[in-house]
Amino acid sequence: MNKLGSVPVGNSNPVRIMGIINTSPESFYKKSIAAGQQIAAVAKKMQEQGADFVDVGGMSTAPYLSTMVSENTESKRVTNAIKIIKKVTNLPISADTCRASVAKKALKEGAEILNDISGLKYDKAMLNVVSRFQPSLVLCAYSKKLVKGNNIAKTKALLRESLALAKKADISKKNIVLDPAIGFFRRSGKSPFFTKINSDWVARDLLVLQNLRLLKSAQPLLVSVSNKSFIGKLLKKEDPSDRLFGSLAVEVVAVLNGADIIRTHNVKETRQAVFLAQKFLHKFKKGL
């Protein structure tokens, strides 16, 4: 059985919801930012609305923003949030970081999951941390080099590379979820946390969403599209706050195409959309 933290995922399990809590004022989606005791209120609300996990980030990694902060600042933000969340909910906590020092402190504080958008490739010290603490992993497709050619095949290859790294750290595949990195394949960017491609990035993301089942590699799949810029581009909505309906539509498509976990800013709305998508999917599989 595959698990993310203590929660069974994939196969016949329901699609799970991962709520996003950003502690970084630099985040692209300002409504997702929480600080101080506001974090407690947000976490409690997400649990009440049906979240299965919370994902805590201390530094924005939006490719088009210059948002680098020191590792010390990121660590303080993440560990402070984890301490607060643990006092008010029993939700498994995911630490959203690709820096080993931040991951180490987050896991010491009680995070059960590491969500590394570089798929363990950004920080060479990350494997040692992962090997020591043995967290569940969310591994995102990522490359430090320009990626050319078929976007589906290349994404699969990048995910296989990350699975191989996780194997070196003795992490069981039963505790690994894959993320196809919607929004992180770009022609250019201002942060080091994106994969450079020479094709249209919106077309790449749409292609991936259409072909999720080809990327699963027997691993559960997490999809994170909430309020992202490709939705804004398609709908001509510059303000991320205007992208809720687009986000829900794409999340439904992701579920119908095989996503096992949806990572979202909008837990209540996403939970309802995902519930209905699964109802249709269940009837379709039964031939009704």
N, C-alpha and C positions, 0 to 999 in steps of 0.2 A: 504493500500500500504506500502510495506517495503521500508525503506530509510536508507542509510548510509550517515550521514551528510545531505546534501540537494539533494542527488542523489538517484532516485528510483532504487532499485535493486531486482533481483529475478523475478519469474513469467515470464511474457512475455517481460520483459525488456532485452535489449542487455546485453551480458556478459561485465562487467565493468573491467577496468584495473587500478590497483593501483601501481604507481611507487614508488620504494624504494630509499630513500635518506639516506645514512648512514653518520653520522658526527663523527663516532668513528674510529680512526686510527687502532683499534684492529680488525676491521671487517674481516671476512674470505675472502671476495671478495674485493680485493683492488681497483678494478675499480669503485666500487660503493661509495667510500669514497669522500665526498666533504667538503670543509672548506671555511670560509670567503665568498667572493663574488663569488666563484665558485659555491656555493649553488644556487645563483640566476640564473646563466647560466643553471645549471642542471634542475632546476624547470621549467624555461621557455621552455627549450627543451622538457621536458616531456609533458608539456601542448600542445606544437605544434605537438608532435608525437601522441597525442590522449589519454593521461592519463585522468582518471576521478577523481582521488585523488592522493595525495602524502603521503607517510608514512615515518615519520621522526624518526630515532632512534639515541640515543646518547650513547649506550653501546651494544657491541656485545653480543648475547646470544647463540652463537653456543655451543652446549653441549660439544664438544671436546676441547674447548679452555678455558684457564684461563684468563678471560677478565673483571673481576669485576673492576669497578671504583666507586668512591664515588658518592653519590646521588647529591652532589653539582656540580661535574663535569658533570654528565649526564644531570642535569637540565640546566646548562649553555649552553651545546651543543645544546640541543633540543630547548630551548626558543630562542636562537640566530638564529637558522635555521628558526623557525616559523616566526620571525620578518622579516627576509629577504624574505622568500617565499611570505608572504602576500603583500609585496611591488611590486612584479613582476608578480604574477598570481592571478587568482580568484579560483584556485582549492581548494576544501575542503582538510583540513590538518588532517592527522591521527598522533597521538603521539604513538609511539611504546615503551611502558614501562609497567612494572608491579610494579613500585614503586609509592606509593601514593603521596609523596612529588613532584616527577617529574611530575606526571600526573596533579596535582593541578596547578603547574606553567605553564604547557603547555596549559591547558584549559583556564587559565586566559589570556594567550597571543593570544588565538583565535583558537586553535585546536578544531575541531568539533567532532572528533572521537578519541576514546581510543582503541588502539590495545594491549590487555593484553595477553601475551603468557601464562600466568598462569591461565587465565580464572577467574580472581578476587580472586585467592586463595593464592598468594604469600605474599601479604601485607594486614594485617587485616584492616589497615586504608583506603584501597582503596574503600570500600563500602561507606564510608562517603563522599569521594571526588566525587564519581560517583553520589551519591544521591544529592549532592549540585549542581553539574554542569549539570547533565542530558545529557551527551554526547551520541552519537551513540557508539555502542560497537562492537568490533571484539573479540570474546571469543574463546580461544584456549583450546583444550583438554589437561588437565594437572593433575598430581597427585604427591603429596609429598611422597607417599608410593609406594612400588613395586606393579605393576599391573600384574596379572596372568590371564591366561585363554583366551577366545575368544577375539581377538583384536578388532573386529567390535563391539561386545556387550559392551566391556569395554570402548571403545572410546565414544560410544553413552551415556553410563552412566556418564562419566566424563563431557560431554557437558551438560547433563541434570542438573548436580550439579551446573555448572556455570550459567545456565539459572535461577535456583532457587535463586542463589545469586543476580543476576541482578534484579529479581523480588522484593527482599528485599529492593533494592535501588530504586524501583519504575520506573525502565526503561522498557518501552513498548517493547514487542517482535517485534514490527514493526521497531524498531531501533537497532536490534541485528542481527549480522551475525556470523556464526559459522565457526571455522577453525579446521580441524582434526589433525593438528600438524604434518605435514610431516617433518621428520628429527629430531623430538624432543622426540621420544620414543627410548631409548637406553639401552644397557646392563650396560654401565658405562659412566661416563662423568666427566668433570672438573668444571662444573658450576652447580648452583642449579636450573637451568631453563630447566631441562629435566625430563621426566617420565621414571623411571626405569622399564624395562621389562625383563623377563627371556627367551625371544624368539629372533629369528633373526630379527634385526631392519630393514634390507632392505626388507625382506619378509613381515614384518608388513606394511611398507609404500606402497608396491605394492598392497597388499590386500586392504588397505584403498582406494587407487586410483581406484581399480576395483569396489569398492562397495560404491561409494560416495552417491548414491541415498538413501542408507539405513541409512545414517547419517544425513539427512537434517532436520528431525523433524519439518517440515513446516517452517524452517528458511532458508534464503539464505546461501549459502556455499562459503567461500573463500578458495582458494588453493594457497599455496606458495611453489613452487618447484625450483624456479630459481637458477641455478648453485649449487644446494645442493649436499651434499656428496654422497647420494645414487646414484645419476646420475654418479658421478665420479667413484664410486665403480663398477657400472655395465659396464661402458664404459672404465674403466681403465684410467681415466683422472684425475690425481692428482691435476692439476692446474685448479681452478674454471673458469679461462678465456677460457678453452678449452671445456666448457660444454654447450655452447649456443645451438647447434643443439639438444642435448639431452633434454635440458630444454624445447625447443619449442615442441618437440615430446610429452613430458609428459604433457605439458599444453594443447595441443590439446586433448589428451586422457581425461584429467580432464574436459574439456568443454563438450565433447561427453558424459561423464558419469554424468554430472549434476552440475558442478561448475558454480557459478554465478558471481564470481569475481576472477581474477587472479592477484596475487601480484608478481611483477617482477622487476628485474634490467634492463630488455631489452624491454623498452616500445614499440619502433617502430616495432621490430621484432615480439614481442608477439601480438601486435595489429593486424598485418597482419595474423598471424597464427590463432588467435581467430576468426577473421572475416570469414576466409574460413571454419573453424570448424563449425561455426554457420550456414553457408550456407548448408553444408552437413547435419547438424542436422535438419534444417528446411525441407529440401527435404525428409529426412527419415521419419519425423513425418507426412508429407503429403502423404507418400507412393509412392513418385515419383522415 
